[in-house]
Amino acid sequence: MNIKPVPVELVGETLMNFVITYNPIDVLQHIACDLPKEVLTDVRQRIHDWLVSGGHHTDHYVRQQVAYAQKVYAAMGGGDLVV
């Protein structure tokens, strides 16, 4: 069997494309039940305000809010998720 190695540059590019295209709202929905009510309410309100002001659900600000929720989730023993 002749398996050719994949160039590192291609792997990095593929990973970056994944990071850019995933929907952070899906991640938040996945962990929502395990978050404290105060954290979930705050994060959802911030994201809602951002979207109403013309932002997009894949903007850096939304990702930052979801990353915070994930850190709380991980600190509570829920494990890690990709952001």
C-alpha positions as CSV (number, residue, x, y, z in Angstrom):
1,M,0.0,0.0,0.0
2,N,1.4,3.4,-1.0
3,I,0.1,6.2,1.3
4,K,1.3,9.6,0.5
5,P,1.7,12.1,3.3
6,V,-0.6,15.1,3.4
7,P,1.2,18.5,3.3
8,V,1.0,20.3,6.7
9,E,-0.2,23.5,4.9
10,L,-3.2,21.6,3.5
11,V,-4.2,20.2,6.9
12,G,-3.9,23.7,8.5
13,E,-6.1,25.2,5.7
14,T,-8.7,22.5,6.2
15,L,-8.9,23.1,9.9
16,M,-9.2,26.8,9.5
17,N,-12.0,26.3,7.0
18,F,-13.8,24.2,9.6
19,V,-13.3,26.8,12.3
20,I,-14.7,29.5,10.0
21,T,-17.8,27.5,8.9
22,Y,-19.1,25.9,12.1
23,N,-22.2,27.5,13.7
24,P,-21.4,28.7,17.3
25,I,-25.1,28.8,18.1
26,D,-25.2,25.0,17.6
27,V,-22.4,24.6,20.1
28,L,-24.3,26.8,22.6
29,Q,-27.5,24.8,22.2
30,H,-25.6,21.6,22.8
31,I,-24.3,22.7,26.2
32,A,-27.2,25.0,27.2
33,C,-28.9,22.5,29.6
34,D,-25.7,22.1,31.6
35,L,-25.0,25.8,32.1
36,P,-26.1,27.9,35.1
37,K,-29.2,29.8,34.2
38,E,-27.5,33.2,34.8
39,V,-24.7,32.3,32.4
40,L,-27.0,31.1,29.7
41,T,-29.3,34.1,30.1
42,D,-26.4,36.5,29.9
43,V,-24.8,34.9,26.8
44,R,-28.1,34.6,25.0
45,Q,-29.0,38.2,25.6
46,R,-25.6,39.4,24.4
47,I,-25.8,37.3,21.3
48,H,-29.4,38.5,20.7
49,D,-28.4,42.2,21.1
50,W,-25.5,41.6,18.6
51,L,-27.8,40.0,16.0
52,V,-30.5,42.7,16.4
53,S,-27.8,45.4,15.9
54,G,-26.9,43.9,12.5
55,G,-24.3,41.3,13.5
56,H,-24.1,37.8,12.1
57,H,-24.2,34.5,14.0
58,T,-20.7,33.6,12.9
59,D,-19.1,36.9,13.9
60,H,-16.1,36.9,16.2
61,Y,-18.2,38.5,19.0
62,V,-20.7,35.6,19.0
63,R,-17.8,33.1,19.0
64,Q,-16.3,34.9,21.9
65,Q,-19.6,34.6,23.9
66,V,-19.9,30.9,23.1
67,A,-16.2,30.4,24.1
68,Y,-17.0,31.9,27.5
69,A,-20.0,29.6,27.9
70,Q,-17.8,26.7,27.0
71,K,-15.2,27.7,29.6
72,V,-18.0,27.7,32.2
73,Y,-19.2,24.3,31.0
74,A,-15.7,22.9,31.1
75,A,-15.1,24.3,34.6
76,M,-18.2,22.6,35.8
77,G,-16.8,19.2,34.6
78,G,-18.7,19.1,31.3
79,G,-15.6,18.6,29.2
80,D,-14.2,20.5,26.2
81,L,-15.9,21.3,23.0
82,V,-14.4,22.8,19.8
83,V,-14.8,26.6,19.5
